[in-house]
Amino acid sequence: MTPLRYLLSILLILCVSILLLTFIHRGSLWELTIKRQHQGVAEKLTCLSG
């Protein structure tokens, strides 16, 4: 395996791992929460098929 392929495969595995951990931790990849002192705003992007 060439060094470039080796680097790209490591990068791909790293990105997939981060996405999976984010999904497991937050429950949704499309969720944004902004908190400031006692106020908070949460937004979710939903995808409906149909």
PyMOL commands that set and color helices and strands:
alter all, ss='L'
color gray80, all
select helices_A, chain A and resi 3-26
alter helices_A, ss='H'
color red, helices_A
select strands_A, chain A and resi 31-36+39-44
alter strands_A, ss='S'
color yellow, strands_A
deselect
rebuild
show_as cartoon
